[in-house]
Structure formats: C-alpha cells, structure tokens
Amino acid sequence: MKIMKDEYGHVNCTVMYVEENIPGTIEDTDEYTNLITNFNSQLTDHCNCDTNCVKNTCKCLSRSGGANYEFRDEDQSPHILLNFKKYTGSSISFPLMECNSLCKCSEYCGNRVVQKGPIKCLVVKPCTVSSKGMGLFTSKAIPKGTFICEYAGEVITPQQAAMRNQMNFEQGRMNYIFCLNEFSNSTLTQTIVDPSNFGNIGRYINHSCEPNCFIVPVRVESPLPKLAIFSNVDIPSNSEITFNYGSHIMNLSKSIKNRKKCLCEKKNCIGYMPNEAY
C-alpha cells in the first residue's frame, strides 16, 4: 500500500531527492549485513481492524502502548497530532508502531500519519542569518504535535558515519549526519541517517538549542525506524523549522574540539553545535 505523497524537491541540484531512506555505501562488514537485513525485513505483526483502529482492539496500538495520535479540529480543519501523553520528546516508553501494508484497516486509519509524507506548507529559503545558509520554513501556522516531515537519507553504519564525519571536517563541508540512539533492556541500537547526497526536504532543517520540533522514531514496515519530525510547540506562520541535532548529554559536554559555532541565536544557546560520537 504505497500512499506517501511528497511533492517537494531540492534547491541544491547536486543532491538526489529521495522520499524515504535508502541503504548507504556497501561495506564488507557484519554491521552492514545486519543493516541490510533489517532494511529489507517486513514487520509481520499487523491488525485486522475493519476500517479505523481502536486502541482496545488494535494489535498495532497495543504494541504501541495505546493511541499514537489524537485528532483535533479547533481551527475547523482536522489535524492528527502526536499523543503528548505518551511522547514528551525526552522519554519515550513505547515504540511508535504505525499500521502497515499487511494491516486490514483503511488507508485513512488514524494510525497512518508519517507514512503519508510531509505536510504541504513547507518552504526552503535563505535564513535571516546568512551564514546558516538555507533553512526550512512554514507558510502556515502548525499546531503542537503535528508531523512535519521525515529526516530521510542514506542509512549507514557507525563505521561509515565516522569516516564521513572526518571527511566533512577535513574538507570544511556541512555535516548532515544524524544518529538516533534507542535503548531497550540496556541495549543500545543506533540508526544513522546521512542526507548529504541523497535526502529529502528534512535536510534543510537547521539546529537550534531551543527547537520547535523534535525527532520521534516511527516504525511502519521495517524494524528500522523512520526519523519523524514533530512540532513540540505551536509554530507561527513564516517561522523556521528547527530541531536539536544532538542529545542533552552531548550539549553539556565541556569539550569543544572540532565543534562548529552555533548560530541559532537563542537565549539559552550553548555556543557550539552538538558533536555526536558513533
């Protein structure tokens, strides 16, 4: 069931536009073999709901610990918003599992959000701070908890990420690599996405120490999560979309070696961009 609608493109003609993640550079390593296995795997758990999914009977919502999204229509147009009772941006107790192609429910089921693609009001244009380059903005007001877009690109191994990060530093290039760390039963799982050469509109989102969005891992068809970007506040029209590139632990690190100056200009700016370790 292919229902994603993504009508965006790149302002940078040297970048190949992809709607969703693709596998990165081939490696002869166990890490890459495991990555490809997960990438090509199909989640077999699914629901048999008739039309819409109800948390008391839907297997997908049961695995997610309850409803993932909630409906609101305060401005007379329906919105499907993230359930902030479960997801606060700092503590996610349950995996967010959307219904997939094996599910019997309708494509209009309320548990199908990220898989449908980005919202339609996004604009790529130069930032007010010229040294930031291009940024992603919204032409309409966005309510808190709204799905913005996926941060999509090449899914790569930690080894490849470290190599690309070093190369970007040596060549003075922008580093777009994002590392998602998930902990389950004291086990760390990393999903690393690099939209430098292959990516979607999410690559234009700049870092902020006081962001108006955050990333939530969302699983649809594959064990590998999508890096879904949701608004964590009400965002006014014509505002820039931002998220924090690193964890709070990284932000509080005293080491500033190889770290670039942060240009977010927020009151609580820490001064330097996050520096992730892979």
C-alpha positions in Angstrom: 0.0 0.0 0.0 2.0 3.0 -1.3 0.2 6.1 -0.2 3.0 8.6 0.5 2.7 11.9 -1.2 5.8 14.0 -1.4 5.8 16.8 -3.9 8.9 18.6 -2.7 12.4 18.7 -4.3 15.8 20.2 -3.7 17.1 23.8 -4.2 20.5 22.1 -4.4 20.8 20.3 -7.8 23.8 18.3 -6.7 21.6 16.3 -4.2 19.4 13.4 -5.3 15.9 13.6 -3.9 14.6 10.5 -2.1 11.2 10.3 -0.4 12.4 7.7 2.1 15.6 6.2 3.5 17.9 4.1 1.2 20.8 1.9 2.1 24.2 3.6 2.2 27.6 2.7 0.9 28.2 -1.1 0.6 30.6 -2.5 3.2 32.1 -5.9 3.8 31.2 -5.8 7.5 28.8 -7.5 9.9 27.3 -4.1 10.7 26.3 -3.5 7.1 25.0 -7.0 6.7 22.8 -6.5 9.8 21.7 -3.1 8.5 20.6 -4.5 5.1 18.8 -7.4 6.8 16.8 -5.0 8.9 16.2 -2.6 6.0 14.7 -5.4 3.8 12.8 -7.1 6.6 9.0 -6.8 6.8 7.3 -6.4 10.1 4.8 -9.2 10.1 2.7 -8.1 13.1 -0.5 -6.4 11.9 -4.0 -5.6 12.8 -7.3 -7.0 11.4 -9.3 -3.9 12.1 -12.3 -3.2 9.7 -11.8 0.5 8.9 -10.4 2.6 11.7 -8.2 1.3 14.6 -9.4 1.4 18.2 -6.8 1.2 20.9 -8.7 -1.5 22.8 -8.8 -4.0 19.9 -6.0 -3.0 17.5 -2.8 -5.1 17.7 -0.7 -2.2 16.3 -1.9 0.2 19.0 -1.5 -2.4 21.6 2.2 -2.8 20.7 2.5 1.0 20.9 1.1 1.1 24.4 -2.1 2.9 23.3 -3.0 5.6 20.8 -0.1 7.2 19.0 -2.1 10.2 17.6 -5.1 12.2 18.6 -7.5 14.3 16.5 -8.1 18.0 16.9 -10.2 20.4 14.9 -10.0 23.7 16.8 -9.4 25.7 13.6 -12.2 23.9 11.7 -9.7 21.7 9.8 -8.8 18.3 11.1 -5.3 17.6 12.4 -3.8 14.4 13.5 -1.5 15.3 16.4 1.1 13.3 18.4 -0.2 12.0 21.6 1.9 14.0 24.1 0.6 12.0 27.0 2.9 9.3 25.7 5.7 11.1 23.9 7.3 14.1 25.5 10.5 14.3 23.4 12.7 13.3 26.4 11.2 10.0 27.5 9.5 7.5 25.1 8.4 4.4 26.9 6.8 2.6 24.0 7.7 2.2 20.3 5.6 4.1 17.9 4.2 1.5 15.5 2.0 2.6 12.6 -0.3 0.3 10.7 1.5 -1.3 7.7 0.7 -2.8 4.3 -0.4 -6.1 6.0 -3.0 -4.4 8.1 -6.7 -4.8 7.2 -7.6 -1.2 8.2 -8.3 1.6 5.8 -5.5 3.8 4.4 -7.3 6.6 6.2 -6.9 5.0 9.5 -5.8 7.4 12.2 -2.7 5.3 12.9 -1.2 6.1 9.5 0.5 9.5 9.6 4.2 9.5 8.9 3.9 7.0 6.1 1.7 9.5 4.2 4.5 12.0 3.7 5.3 15.6 4.8 2.8 18.4 5.4 2.1 20.7 2.4 3.2 24.1 3.8 7.0 23.8 3.8 9.3 26.2 2.1 13.1 26.1 1.6 14.6 29.6 1.5 17.7 31.5 2.8 17.8 32.1 6.6 17.9 35.5 8.2 21.3 34.7 9.5 23.1 34.4 6.1 25.9 32.2 7.4 23.3 29.5 8.2 22.5 29.1 4.5 19.2 27.6 3.6 16.5 26.7 6.0 13.1 25.0 6.1 10.2 27.3 6.9 6.4 27.0 7.2 3.9 29.2 5.2 1.1 28.3 7.7 0.7 28.0 11.4 1.5 24.5 12.7 -0.2 23.2 15.9 1.9 21.4 18.5 2.3 17.7 17.9 1.9 17.9 14.1 4.1 15.6 11.9 6.3 17.9 9.7 8.4 15.5 7.6 10.8 12.6 7.8 14.6 13.2 8.1 15.5 10.8 5.2 18.7 9.9 3.5 21.2 7.1 3.4 21.1 4.7 6.3 24.7 4.0 7.2 26.9 2.1 9.7 28.8 3.8 12.6 32.0 3.0 10.8 30.8 4.8 7.6 29.4 7.7 9.7 32.8 8.2 11.5 34.6 8.2 8.1 32.2 10.7 6.5 32.2 12.9 9.6 36.0 13.1 9.5 36.0 13.8 5.7 33.4 16.6 6.2 35.6 18.2 8.8 38.7 18.0 6.7 37.0 19.4 3.7 35.1 22.1 5.6 31.8 20.6 4.4 28.4 20.7 6.3 27.8 17.6 8.3 24.2 16.4 8.0 24.6 13.0 9.7 22.1 12.3 12.4 22.4 9.5 14.9 19.4 8.2 16.7 20.2 6.3 19.9 17.5 3.9 21.3 17.8 1.9 24.5 15.9 -1.3 25.1 16.7 -3.7 28.0 20.0 -1.9 28.5 20.9 -2.5 24.8 21.8 0.4 22.6 20.5 0.5 19.0 21.7 3.2 16.6 20.0 4.4 13.4 22.3 6.7 11.5 21.0 8.7 8.5 23.0 10.9 6.2 21.1 13.1 3.7 24.2 14.8 2.3 24.0 13.3 -1.2 20.6 11.5 -1.1 17.9 13.1 1.1 14.6 14.7 1.4 13.4 18.2 2.4 14.3 17.4 6.0 18.0 18.0 5.3 17.3 21.8 5.2 16.2 21.9 8.9 18.7 23.8 11.0 19.8 23.1 14.5 18.5 25.1 17.4 19.3 25.0 21.1 15.6 25.9 21.7 14.0 23.9 18.8 10.3 24.0 17.9 10.5 20.4 16.7 11.9 17.0 17.8 12.5 13.6 16.3 10.4 10.5 17.2 11.4 7.1 15.8 8.4 5.7 14.0 8.2 2.1 12.6 5.9 1.3 9.7 7.1 -1.6 7.5 10.6 -2.2 8.7 12.4 -2.7 12.0 14.5 0.3 11.1 12.6 3.4 12.3 11.8 6.5 10.3 13.2 9.7 11.9 9.9 11.5 12.1 10.0 15.2 12.9 7.1 16.6 15.0 6.4 20.1 16.3 6.8 20.4 20.1 5.1 23.8 20.3 2.6 25.8 18.3 4.6 27.2 15.4 3.5 30.5 13.9 3.3 31.1 10.1 6.6 32.0 8.4 8.7 30.5 11.2 11.8 28.4 10.6 11.5 24.7 11.4 14.3 23.6 13.8 15.3 20.6 15.9 18.3 19.8 18.2 21.0 17.9 16.4 22.3 16.2 19.5 21.4 14.9 22.9 21.4 16.9 26.1 24.5 14.9 27.2 26.3 15.9 24.1 25.2 19.5 24.5 26.6 19.7 28.1 30.0 18.3 27.1 32.9 20.6 28.0 34.9 19.5 25.1 34.6 21.9 22.1 37.2 20.2 19.9 36.2 20.2 16.3 32.8 21.7 17.2 31.3 24.4 15.0 29.9 27.6 16.4 26.1 27.5 16.9 24.2 30.2 15.0 20.7 29.7 16.5 20.9 33.0 18.4 18.6 31.6 21.1 18.7 32.9 24.7 19.9 29.5 26.0 22.3 28.8 23.2 25.2 26.6 24.4 27.6 28.3 21.9 28.6 25.2 19.8 26.9 22.7 17.6 26.5 19.2 19.1 29.3 16.7 18.3 28.0 13.2 18.2 30.0 10.0 18.6 29.2 6.9 16.6 
